[in-house]
């Protein structure tokens, strides 16, 4: 069986999500709007990584590819938190952010059990 190619716009959108998360995570705190309520940042982390991981479910048909994408998202979340501590003066790493990122990445994988799984794949 010949594997189908990934659709370029969907793949570029997925990579843009990684870039947007990195940018939003590394901007100085003063450049961000004030939080609407305490704890909203954890919801933002959860939702952002659920979207990132869920998008991969729609991109990749094979379970091993989806697993690698989810693990990549989790590793990316850890790397961004480390970068906050090393590269910024107004941000610091937070293990609860890593936890929210990881839970979000796991939740995004639930799309694999819906008709949305593989929807962004190029149709041959």
PERAFEN-V250301 format. One record per backbone hydrogen bond with DSSP energy under -0.5 kcal/mol. CO is the residue of the C=O (numbers start at 1). NH is the residue of the N-H. E is the energy in kcal/mol with one decimal. If there is no record, write none. Layout:
((CO	NH	E) (CO	NH	E))
This chain:
((1	3	-0.5) (5	122	-1.0) (7	11	-2.3) (8	12	-2.9) (9	13	-2.2) (10	14	-1.9) (11	15	-2.3) (12	16	-2.3) (13	17	-1.6) (14	18	-1.5) (15	19	-2.1) (16	20	-2.8) (17	21	-2.4) (18	22	-2.5) (19	23	-2.8) (20	24	-2.8) (21	25	-2.0) (22	26	-1.4) (23	26	-0.6) (23	27	-1.5) (28	31	-1.9) (29	32	-1.7) (37	40	-1.8) (39	42	-0.9) (39	43	-1.2) (40	44	-2.4) (41	45	-2.3) (42	46	-2.6) (43	47	-2.8) (44	48	-2.7) (45	49	-2.3) (46	50	-1.9) (47	51	-2.4) (48	52	-2.2) (49	53	-2.4) (50	54	-2.9) (51	55	-2.6) (52	56	-1.2) (53	57	-1.4) (54	58	-1.5) (55	59	-1.5) (56	60	-2.9) (57	118	-1.9) (58	120	-1.9) (58	121	-0.6) (62	66	-2.1) (63	67	-2.5) (64	68	-2.3) (65	69	-2.3) (66	70	-2.5) (67	71	-2.7) (68	72	-2.3) (69	73	-2.2) (70	74	-2.3) (71	75	-2.6) (72	76	-2.7) (73	77	-2.2) (74	78	-2.0) (75	79	-2.7) (76	80	-2.7) (77	81	-1.8) (78	82	-2.3) (79	83	-2.7) (80	84	-2.1) (81	85	-1.3) (82	86	-1.9) (83	87	-3.5) (84	88	-0.9) (94	97	-0.6) (94	98	-1.7) (95	99	-2.1) (96	100	-2.5) (97	101	-2.8) (98	102	-2.6) (99	103	-2.6) (100	104	-2.4) (101	105	-2.5) (102	106	-2.2) (103	107	-2.8) (104	108	-2.4) (105	109	-0.9) (106	109	-0.6) (107	110	-1.8) (108	111	-1.5) (109	112	-1.9) (110	113	-1.9) (111	114	-2.0) (111	117	-0.6) (114	117	-1.5) (116	119	-2.3) (118	121	-1.5) (120	7	-0.5) (122	124	-0.5))
